Amino acid sequence: MEKVARVASESAVVIFSVSSCCMCHAVKRLFCGMGVNPTVYELDHDPRGADIERVLMRLLANSSAVPVPIVFIGGKLIGAMDRVMASHINGTLVPLLKEAGALWL
């Protein structure tokens, strides 16, 4: 839990991802396309990745959620792909990114 909190607070945008996941790729492209440079933490490249993924699932408190990607903005848990896309569509994502210092426009 401490490692997740530390990593999530180190950058304006942090994505916990799995390198072979198409949804992870899509969310990374979304942020890069917006001009955001997220910190991407690939769980499949870390020997403790499965443990970190379990911690992330507990943070989501929803066993039906897809485990990755998990996005933090400004150290705050935003959620999985569904929450990120909903925020993007309803117009709340850009203000969050600006507040976190990830966007300057």
VOPAGU-2260 file (C-alpha; in pm, 1 decimal, decimal comma):
REM VOPAGU-2260
SITE   aa  ch    i         X         Y         Z
SITE  MET   A    0       0,0       0,0       0,0
SITE  GLU   A    1     283,4     238,6      83,5
SITE  LYS   A    2     452,6     178,3    -251,4
SITE  VAL   A    3     129,6     254,0    -439,8
SITE  ALA   A    4      80,0     578,3    -243,6
SITE  ARG   A    5     442,6     680,1    -299,3
SITE  VAL   A    6     440,6     607,8    -673,2
SITE  ALA   A    7      98,3     771,1    -718,7
SITE  SER   A    8     216,4    1093,9    -557,4
SITE  GLU   A    9     550,0    1121,9    -741,0
SITE  SER   A   10     403,8    1260,6   -1065,9
SITE  ALA   A   11     104,0    1463,2   -1178,2
SITE  VAL   A   12     -37,4    1162,7   -1367,2
SITE  VAL   A   13      45,0     801,2   -1286,3
SITE  ILE   A   14     -89,7     502,8   -1476,0
SITE  PHE   A   15     -57,5     151,2   -1336,2
SITE  SER   A   16     -56,2     -65,9   -1644,6
SITE  VAL   A   17      23,4    -403,1   -1797,5
SITE  SER   A   18     230,8    -377,0   -2113,9
SITE  SER   A   19      17,7    -621,2   -2315,3
SITE  CYS   A   20    -319,9    -466,9   -2219,4
SITE  CYS   A   21    -506,5    -288,3   -2499,7
SITE  MET   A   22    -706,3     -71,5   -2255,1
SITE  CYS   A   23    -382,0      36,3   -2090,8
SITE  HIS   A   24    -245,2     131,5   -2431,1
SITE  ALA   A   25    -561,8     330,2   -2506,0
SITE  VAL   A   26    -549,0     529,8   -2183,6
SITE  LYS   A   27    -177,2     603,5   -2232,8
SITE  ARG   A   28    -253,1     727,4   -2586,9
SITE  LEU   A   29    -537,7     942,7   -2456,2
SITE  PHE   A   30    -310,5    1125,3   -2213,6
SITE  CYS   A   31     -21,8    1155,7   -2459,5
SITE  GLY   A   32    -263,1    1287,9   -2722,9
SITE  MET   A   33    -371,1    1557,0   -2477,2
SITE  GLY   A   34      -9,8    1662,3   -2425,1
SITE  VAL   A   35      22,1    1494,6   -2085,5
SITE  ASN   A   36     336,2    1298,1   -2005,7
SITE  PRO   A   37     216,6    1034,6   -1756,2
SITE  THR   A   38     440,5     819,9   -1543,9
SITE  VAL   A   39     358,4     463,4   -1645,2
SITE  TYR   A   40     421,7     184,7   -1397,8
SITE  GLU   A   41     414,4    -149,0   -1581,4
SITE  LEU   A   42     302,3    -410,5   -1329,4
SITE  ASP   A   43     420,4    -700,0   -1545,6
SITE  HIS   A   44     777,2    -565,4   -1529,1
SITE  ASP   A   45     783,7    -568,7   -1147,2
SITE  PRO   A   46     831,0    -890,8    -950,3
SITE  ARG   A   47     577,5    -755,5    -696,9
SITE  GLY   A   48     332,2    -648,9    -968,1
SITE  ALA   A   49      63,5    -900,1    -867,7
SITE  ASP   A   50      75,0    -773,7    -507,4
SITE  ILE   A   51      48,5    -413,6    -625,9
SITE  GLU   A   52    -245,6    -507,8    -848,1
SITE  ARG   A   53    -426,3    -657,3    -546,1
SITE  VAL   A   54    -371,8    -334,3    -351,8
SITE  LEU   A   55    -511,9    -135,3    -643,7
SITE  MET   A   56    -820,9    -356,2    -655,5
SITE  ARG   A   57    -879,2    -296,6    -283,8
SITE  LEU   A   58    -849,7      77,5    -342,8
SITE  LEU   A   59   -1113,6      52,2    -614,6
SITE  ALA   A   60   -1335,9    -145,9    -374,9
SITE  ASN   A   61   -1505,9    -305,3    -674,6
SITE  SER   A   62   -1425,8    -663,9    -757,7
SITE  SER   A   63   -1603,0    -638,9   -1095,0
SITE  ALA   A   64   -1372,7    -362,9   -1221,3
SITE  VAL   A   65   -1103,7    -445,7   -1473,1
SITE  PRO   A   66    -779,3    -433,1   -1272,3
SITE  VAL   A   67    -578,8    -214,0   -1513,5
SITE  PRO   A   68    -526,8      56,2   -1614,8
SITE  ILE   A   69    -556,5     241,4   -1285,8
SITE  VAL   A   70    -503,1     617,1   -1305,1
SITE  PHE   A   71    -401,0     864,3   -1037,1
SITE  ILE   A   72    -405,0    1239,2   -1104,2
SITE  GLY   A   73    -245,1    1472,1    -853,0
SITE  GLY   A   74    -197,9    1178,2    -617,7
SITE  LYS   A   75    -572,8    1108,1    -614,9
SITE  LEU   A   76    -722,4     784,7    -740,1
SITE  ILE   A   77    -933,9     850,9   -1048,4
SITE  GLY   A   78   -1003,5     487,4   -1125,2
SITE  ALA   A   79    -999,0     248,4   -1414,8
SITE  MET   A   80   -1059,5     311,5   -1783,3
SITE  ASP   A   81   -1434,0     362,4   -1739,2
SITE  ARG   A   82   -1386,0     648,4   -1492,5
SITE  VAL   A   83   -1113,8     813,3   -1701,5
SITE  MET   A   84   -1325,5     800,8   -2017,4
SITE  ALA   A   85   -1635,0     926,1   -1833,4
SITE  SER   A   86   -1431,6    1219,2   -1698,2
SITE  HIS   A   87   -1297,6    1290,9   -2045,2
SITE  ILE   A   88   -1642,8    1283,4   -2202,8
SITE  ASN   A   89   -1813,3    1494,8   -1935,8
SITE  GLY   A   90   -1536,4    1756,2   -1941,6
SITE  THR   A   91   -1394,7    1708,3   -1592,1
SITE  LEU   A   92   -1066,0    1545,5   -1695,3
SITE  VAL   A   93    -893,7    1857,9   -1829,2
SITE  PRO   A   94    -961,1    2063,1   -1511,8
SITE  LEU   A   95    -820,2    1776,9   -1301,6
SITE  LEU   A   96    -508,2    1767,9   -1518,8
SITE  LYS   A   97    -464,6    2144,8   -1495,9
SITE  GLU   A   98    -507,6    2139,7   -1118,5
SITE  ALA   A   99    -242,4    1866,6   -1090,3
SITE  GLY   A  100      -1,0    2063,5   -1310,0
SITE  ALA   A  101      -8,7    1810,4   -1592,7
SITE  LEU   A  102    -156,9    2061,2   -1841,9
SITE  TRP   A  103     -83,9    2431,1   -1874,6
SITE  LEU   A  104    -336,2    2528,9   -2143,3
